[in-house]
Structure formats: C-alpha cells, structure tokens
Amino acid sequence: MSEITLVEAINQALTYEMAHDPGVIVLGEDVGANGGVFRATLGLQEKFGEDRVLDTPLSEVLIGAMSIGMSVMKLRPVAEIQFSGFLYSNLDHIINHASRMRNRTQGRLSCPMVIRSPSGGGIHAPEHHSESPEAMFAHIPGIRVVIPSSPLRAYRLLLAAIRDPDPVIFLEPTRLYRLFKQEVPDNGKAELLDVCLTIREGRDITLVSWGAMMNEVQIAAETLSEEGIEAEIIDVATIKPLDMETILNSVAKTGRCVIVHEAPRSAGFGAEIAANLAEHALLSLFAPVCRVTGYDAVMPLARLEKSYIPSVEKIINAVKKTIAFA
C-alpha cells in the first residue's frame, strides 16, 4: 500500500463516497476543471462528470445556498470554500438555514451537507487565507465542526462527515496538506465523529490539541520523553460536539493539562475545554490548566508566521512550567 498526503486522502475519500453514493455532489470554485485551488478534487470531474462535480461562479453565498437546497432534496453536497477567510460571507446560510433546518421543520428535513475549507497558517498565504475559525462555528447550535490531523484521519473523518445527516464544517489544516505521508487503506471505513482520539499514552501530563498543531505537539512529546516526562496526547478531532469525557479521563490520570491551538487566545476553543476542566476536574488537577495559543491579532504575513504559530519550544516550556507548579 502506497503512502499518501492529507490532500490526497481527501481526494481518495471523495472518490470512494461518490463511487458508492450517487447522491454525493461536489461543488465549488474551480473544483472541476482545475481540481481545486489545492488540487483536493483533482480528477473527480473526469471520473463522475460535470453533473456531479460542479464549477460554480465566484460566489460563496451561492455555494452555501445551493448546498442547502440540494441537501433538503436528499442529495449530499460537499462544498469547497477555497480559503477559510471566505467562509464568513456564508454565515447567513450556515447559521440561519443549515443549522436550523432540522429544528425549523420539526425533524421532517435535515441538512446532510459538508462545507470543506482549508484552515490555518503556515503556507505564506496572503490576507484572508490563514484564519482558524473553529471556535466561531463551534458556537452555532446544529453544526458539527471536524478538523483532521493526519491523512488517515482526514480520509476516515471526511467519510463520516459526508454520511452524517446534519451539516458539518470540515476544516482542513492547510500546512498539513503535503507535510507528510501515511498509509491510508481505501476501504470506506469511517472514523467515529464526536470522539476524541488518544494518540499517545502518558502518565505525567495531558496535551490536548487538534488539526495542524498536532504535529508540534507530537514532536514536543517525543522531546519531553527523552527527559523523562511522559505526555498523553489527545486529538480532539471533532470540535463540536466535544467528547469531554475522554479529556476528563486523561486528566484524572495525569493531573495536569496543556491545551494547544493555533487560533487566537481570547474565546478560542481551548477556553471551553479549560472551563470544562475547571468545572468537572478541579479535584484531579495538581496545577492550573495552561493554554498555548496564537495571538489576539490577525495572522501576519509570511515573515512573521512562525512567530505567531505556537512552536515546539513554547509547548515544552508550558509543560515544564505546569509540572513544576507546587
């Protein structure tokens, strides 16, 4: 079995599901002829035709509206928004229609649609291309928010998202698209949504993260292990609904927690996890919960990106500070 990148895993998942479910429709700007801005949909139009892989006008509002209309008519649209900064013009449709369809119709209709979008910095993109908006979407009732951290997770989580009966925001970490390769069996096996994944067992501290930051977190854990500090790593994977039970069980074992995310600190999703720990795990904690995050500022342009994104060094320092707390 050959190894593939995360963006290739996205393509593989789309190919599998389109081949097995004729109701799956891919739409977005340049997704057909050009295969998408990051080539995630490369070759799909040739395989499945222009009726199922639709090149839309340059209008995110139109893409959102079309997806909702298709989904209530029993299709399963997978819409691509080229960059996360372009998601905001779609908020009206996501908040007022997609998220409320089941409630509005008292369960007669649901909205089985997926909105895929690259997310996060680290690729030297210009403005409006490097946001990490997961906390914003997690605040919307009726919306699932999913963020893969590896090719295998991307394949399995995307399959699960497409098969879900309700709307899913699927944020793909841009700097992981081609960062590393992994074996991904093309067997149609989906990952469970709404479940945190324990990536590494440990006894001394719990590291909680998701998406692109899982790369730095795992490097930090390996470095700490060489110094005798064994960190347990939790990949949140589904931001909303949050599987807090897995995190609580881990913290009950280790007694310490560091939360890492690339998004800005204020009202970032790490704050929700920290609040839950304060509410439900206070007696298990030997030290205050620590957050390592991006800054409350717009993601800077290329020269300063590395200063914005939490580094391995910052994670290691936060772990040592938390462990040293008396």
C-alpha positions as a printed NumPy array, in Angstrom:
array([[  0.   ,   0.   ,   0.   ],
       [  1.487,   3.35 ,  -1.024],
       [  1.595,   6.3  ,   1.347],
       [ -0.359,   9.455,   0.522],
       [ -0.586,  13.047,   1.747],
       [ -3.529,  14.583,   3.565],
       [ -4.804,  16.359,   0.458],
       [ -4.611,  13.08 ,  -1.468],
       [ -6.538,  11.391,   1.345],
       [ -9.296,  13.99 ,   0.942],
       [ -9.436,  13.196,  -2.769],
       [ -9.478,   9.467,  -2.032],
       [-12.378,   9.824,   0.403],
       [-14.38 ,  11.915,  -2.057],
       [-13.72 ,   9.409,  -4.831],
       [-14.812,   6.484,  -2.668],
       [-18.017,   8.097,  -1.483],
       [-19.003,   9.413,  -4.912],
       [-18.496,   5.945,  -6.374],
       [-20.687,   4.346,  -3.699],
       [-23.374,   7.028,  -3.273],
       [-24.779,   8.708,  -6.403],
       [-26.279,  11.422,  -4.205],
       [-22.869,  12.876,  -3.312],
       [-22.253,  16.094,  -5.268],
       [-19.046,  18.143,  -5.169],
       [-19.315,  21.864,  -5.854],
       [-17.215,  24.979,  -5.522],
       [-14.988,  27.416,  -7.328],
       [-12.574,  25.666,  -9.728],
       [-13.21 ,  22.231,  -8.19 ],
       [-13.882,  20.629, -11.578],
       [-11.59 ,  21.593, -14.432],
       [ -8.735,  22.737, -12.177],
       [ -9.213,  20.24 ,  -9.352],
       [ -9.491,  22.925,  -6.653],
       [ -7.003,  25.53 ,  -5.526],
       [ -5.043,  22.869,  -3.575],
       [ -5.958,  20.06 ,  -6.024],
       [ -8.108,  18.215,  -3.481],
       [-10.723,  17.442,  -6.155],
       [ -8.289,  16.688,  -8.98 ],
       [ -9.687,  14.191, -11.472],
       [-13.164,  13.95 ,  -9.951],
       [-14.934,  15.714, -12.803],
       [-13.323,  13.37 , -15.322],
       [-14.497,  10.357, -13.317],
       [-18.   ,  11.464, -12.389],
       [-18.95 ,  14.139, -14.909],
       [-19.984,  17.765, -14.78 ],
       [-23.381,  16.934, -13.274],
       [-21.743,  15.734, -10.061],
       [-18.643,  17.947,  -9.885],
       [-19.87 ,  21.491, -10.384],
       [-17.718,  24.536, -11.074],
       [-19.689,  27.365,  -9.501],
       [-19.468,  31.123, -10.039],
       [-17.164,  33.042,  -7.686],
       [-19.82 ,  33.376,  -5.003],
       [-19.552,  31.713,  -1.612],
       [-23.111,  32.832,  -0.848],
       [-24.318,  30.918,  -3.895],
       [-22.317,  27.827,  -2.906],
       [-23.903,  27.791,   0.545],
       [-27.423,  28.335,  -0.768],
       [-27.074,  25.632,  -3.434],
       [-25.755,  23.166,  -0.867],
       [-28.709,  23.707,   1.443],
       [-31.173,  23.313,  -1.425],
       [-29.515,  20.105,  -2.584],
       [-29.364,  18.641,   0.919],
       [-33.052,  19.122,   1.7  ],
       [-33.795,  17.36 ,  -1.608],
       [-31.975,  14.235,  -0.333],
       [-28.633,  14.851,  -2.049],
       [-25.358,  15.019,  -0.12 ],
       [-23.435,  18.086,  -1.312],
       [-19.778,  18.537,  -0.41 ],
       [-18.958,  22.19 ,  -0.962],
       [-15.438,  23.573,  -1.136],
       [-14.713,  27.093,   0.068],
       [-11.276,  27.947,  -1.288],
       [ -9.949,  29.631,   1.879],
       [-11.298,  29.876,   5.419],
       [-11.491,  33.669,   5.226],
       [-14.118,  33.288,   2.514],
       [-16.394,  31.324,   4.853],
       [-17.661,  34.465,   6.539],
       [-19.862,  35.582,   3.662],
       [-21.592,  32.208,   4.04 ],
       [-22.501,  32.711,   7.697],
       [-26.068,  33.777,   6.95 ],
       [-26.844,  30.477,   5.228],
       [-24.907,  28.377,   7.744],
       [-26.43 ,  29.983,  10.85 ],
       [-29.948,  30.859,   9.734],
       [-30.696,  27.921,   7.474],
       [-28.34 ,  24.915,   7.501],
       [-28.001,  24.709,  11.288],
       [-31.741,  25.208,  11.921],
       [-33.288,  23.049,   9.229],
       [-33.986,  20.058,  11.476],
       [-35.405,  22.256,  14.24 ],
       [-37.383,  24.501,  11.893],
       [-39.142,  21.562,  10.245],
       [-39.59 ,  19.607,  13.494],
       [-37.404,  16.826,  12.146],
       [-39.092,  16.45 ,   8.762],
       [-35.996,  17.735,   6.967],
       [-32.307,  17.572,   7.738],
       [-29.332,  19.134,   6.03 ],
       [-26.721,  16.457,   5.174],
       [-24.121,  18.803,   3.718],
       [-20.375,  19.243,   4.238],
       [-18.541,  22.509,   3.806],
       [-14.825,  21.844,   3.319],
       [-12.291,  24.606,   3.715],
       [ -8.534,  24.935,   4.201],
       [ -7.743,  26.407,   7.604],
       [ -4.793,  27.905,   9.442],
       [ -1.49 ,  29.48 ,   8.55 ],
       [  1.995,  28.323,   7.758],
       [  1.966,  28.367,   3.957],
       [  2.859,  32.044,   3.35 ],
       [ -0.617,  32.863,   2.074],
       [ -1.851,  36.444,   1.7  ],
       [ -4.583,  38.049,   3.82 ],
       [ -7.917,  36.194,   4.346],
       [ -6.244,  32.834,   3.782],
       [ -4.852,  31.855,   7.208],
       [ -7.695,  32.028,   9.733],
       [ -8.519,  29.322,  12.296],
       [-12.262,  29.927,  12.811],
       [-13.242,  26.698,  14.56 ],
       [-14.47 ,  28.378,  17.769],
       [-16.822,  30.61 ,  15.784],
       [-18.524,  27.642,  14.154],
       [-18.497,  25.588,  17.355],
       [-20.742,  28.253,  18.9  ],
       [-23.52 ,  27.581,  16.37 ],
       [-26.101,  25.011,  17.573],
       [-26.823,  22.33 ,  14.976],
       [-23.381,  22.421,  13.336],
       [-20.639,  19.805,  13.63 ],
       [-17.063,  21.034,  13.384],
       [-14.421,  18.492,  12.363],
       [-10.653,  19.012,  11.942],
       [ -8.375,  16.144,  10.818],
       [ -4.731,  15.938,  11.864],
       [ -3.315,  13.294,   9.51 ],
       [ -4.028,  11.661,   6.125],
       [ -5.693,   8.638,   7.771],
       [ -7.87 ,  10.844,   9.978],
       [ -8.771,  13.046,   7.012],
       [ -9.956,  10.071,   4.958],
       [-11.994,   8.485,   7.727],
       [-13.435,  11.689,   9.182],
       [-14.476,  13.029,   5.784],
       [-16.329,   9.797,   5.019],
       [-18.13 ,  10.112,   8.348],
       [-18.925,  13.772,   7.711],
       [-20.454,  13.06 ,   4.296],
       [-22.584,  10.26 ,   5.758],
       [-23.794,  12.397,   8.675],
       [-27.426,  13.565,   8.411],
       [-26.635,  17.094,   9.613],
       [-24.359,  19.92 ,   8.412],
       [-20.626,  19.603,   9.022],
       [-17.923,  22.258,   8.782],
       [-14.803,  20.312,   7.79 ],
       [-11.664,  22.393,   8.316],
       [ -8.541,  21.016,   6.627],
       [ -5.194,  22.202,   8.09 ],
       [ -3.501,  23.818,   5.123],
       [  0.083,  23.27 ,   6.277],
       [ -0.593,  19.57 ,   6.739],
       [ -1.833,  19.102,   3.17 ],
       [  1.564,  17.899,   1.966],
       [  3.665,  17.92 ,   5.146],
       [  3.923,  14.119,   5.487],
       [  2.566,  10.89 ,   4.038],
       [  0.796,   7.961,   5.648],
       [ -0.699,   4.643,   4.612],
       [ -4.447,   5.091,   4.121],
       [ -6.455,   1.961,   3.241],
       [ -9.129,   2.873,   0.708],
       [-11.708,   0.627,   2.336],
       [-14.52 ,   3.072,   3.076],
       [-14.018,   2.789,   6.83 ],
       [-15.207,   5.937,   8.573],
       [-13.927,   7.365,  11.851],
       [-16.473,   7.932,  14.595],
       [-17.454,  11.589,  14.883],
       [-17.86 ,  13.281,  18.273],
       [-14.977,  11.249,  19.743],
       [-11.573,  12.468,  20.901],
       [ -8.651,  10.259,  19.932],
       [ -5.894,   9.251,  22.337],
       [ -2.795,   9.431,  20.144],
       [ -0.191,   8.725,  22.815],
       [ -0.414,   7.26 ,  26.315],
       [  1.323,   9.08 ,  29.16 ],
       [  1.353,   9.461,  32.938],
       [  2.663,  12.957,  33.696],
       [  0.577,  15.459,  31.733],
       [ -2.217,  15.613,  29.156],
       [ -1.646,  17.558,  25.929],
       [ -4.882,  18.465,  24.151],
       [ -4.847,  19.774,  20.591],
       [ -6.273,  19.353,  17.091],
       [ -5.531,  19.936,  13.433],
       [ -2.139,  21.248,  12.357],
       [ -0.874,  21.798,  15.915],
       [ -0.89 ,  18.052,  16.478],
       [  2.398,  17.993,  14.544],
       [  4.187,  20.295,  17.005],
       [  2.515,  18.618,  19.986],
       [  3.791,  15.181,  18.983],
       [  7.318,  16.48 ,  18.41 ],
       [  7.206,  18.168,  21.819],
       [  6.017,  14.943,  23.467],
       [  8.887,  12.96 ,  21.956],
       [ 11.404,  15.55 ,  23.148],
       [  9.889,  15.564,  26.642],
       [ 10.01 ,  11.778,  26.746],
       [ 13.79 ,  11.917,  26.324],
       [ 13.845,  13.989,  29.527],
       [ 11.661,  11.526,  31.413],
       [  8.341,  13.383,  31.048],
       [  5.651,  11.166,  29.533],
       [  2.826,  13.168,  27.969],
       [ -0.542,  11.777,  26.966],
       [ -1.824,  13.301,  23.715],
       [ -5.499,  13.847,  22.932],
       [ -6.539,  14.761,  19.384],
       [ -9.94 ,  16.444,  19.753],
       [-10.764,  15.798,  16.034],
       [-14.465,  16.721,  16.416],
       [-14.519,  20.164,  17.981],
       [-18.3  ,  20.201,  18.227],
       [-19.914,  18.169,  19.76 ],
       [-16.984,  17.834,  22.166],
       [-16.118,  14.482,  23.711],
       [-15.145,  15.906,  27.083],
       [-15.249,  12.501,  28.767],
       [-12.036,  11.34 ,  27.078],
       [-10.225,  14.505,  28.163],
       [-11.534,  14.249,  31.734],
       [-10.443,  10.624,  32.   ],
       [ -6.967,  11.523,  30.812],
       [ -6.619,  14.44 ,  33.231],
       [ -7.863,  12.234,  36.077],
       [ -4.854,  10.029,  35.331],
       [ -2.177,  12.694,  34.767],
       [ -3.394,  15.561,  36.964],
       [ -2.107,  18.219,  34.573],
       [ -3.183,  19.639,  31.211],
       [ -1.814,  21.892,  28.492],
       [ -4.125,  22.885,  25.64 ],
       [ -2.577,  23.923,  22.331],
       [ -4.253,  25.645,  19.395],
       [ -3.271,  27.98 ,  16.585],
       [ -6.356,  30.206,  16.78 ],
       [ -6.314,  33.465,  18.787],
       [ -6.352,  33.078,  22.564],
       [ -9.463,  35.068,  23.519],
       [-12.578,  32.877,  23.261],
       [-10.535,  30.231,  21.452],
       [-11.884,  26.705,  21.778],
       [ -9.195,  25.903,  24.313],
       [-11.032,  28.188,  26.74 ],
       [-14.114,  25.943,  26.507],
       [-12.031,  22.878,  27.328],
       [-10.324,  24.701,  30.205],
       [-13.692,  25.79 ,  31.598],
       [-14.957,  22.214,  31.493],
       [-11.842,  21.048,  33.336],
       [-12.343,  23.721,  35.993],
       [-15.967,  22.67 ,  36.397],
       [-15.576,  18.894,  36.352],
       [-11.935,  18.054,  37.141],
       [-10.826,  20.593,  39.717],
       [-10.039,  17.953,  42.335],
       [ -7.97 ,  15.967,  39.829],
       [ -5.721,  18.878,  38.894],
       [ -2.32 ,  19.384,  40.516],
       [ -1.708,  22.619,  38.59 ],
       [ -3.688,  25.259,  36.695],
       [ -4.64 ,  24.371,  33.137],
       [ -2.261,  26.059,  30.696],
       [ -3.039,  27.272,  27.157],
       [ -0.509,  27.71 ,  24.349],
       [ -2.203,  29.612,  21.537],
       [ -1.966,  32.092,  18.739],
       [ -2.174,  35.806,  19.499],
       [ -5.194,  38.104,  19.54 ],
       [ -4.11 ,  39.523,  16.22 ],
       [ -4.61 ,  38.861,  12.547],
       [ -2.309,  36.103,  11.292],
       [  0.734,  38.032,   9.977],
       [  2.205,  37.719,   6.543],
       [  4.977,  35.3  ,   5.653],
       [  7.931,  36.731,   7.597],
       [  6.171,  36.619,  10.971],
       [  4.048,  33.482,  10.62 ],
       [  6.475,  31.372,  12.635],
       [  6.331,  33.896,  15.464],
       [  2.537,  33.608,  15.563],
       [  2.065,  29.84 ,  15.366],
       [  2.812,  28.081,  18.695],
       [  6.218,  26.439,  18.496],
       [  7.538,  23.168,  19.899],
       [  9.655,  25.209,  22.3  ],
       [  6.619,  27.082,  23.654],
       [  4.77 ,  23.81 ,  24.213],
       [  7.725,  22.256,  26.024],
       [  8.125,  25.337,  28.245],
       [  4.405,  25.277,  29.106],
       [  4.621,  21.598,  30.042],
       [  7.654,  22.128,  32.274],
       [  6.038,  25.139,  33.947],
       [  2.857,  23.14 ,  34.612],
       [  4.758,  20.158,  36.001],
       [  6.89 ,  22.419,  38.223],
       [  3.833,  24.05 ,  39.79 ],
       [  3.839,  23.378,  43.528]])
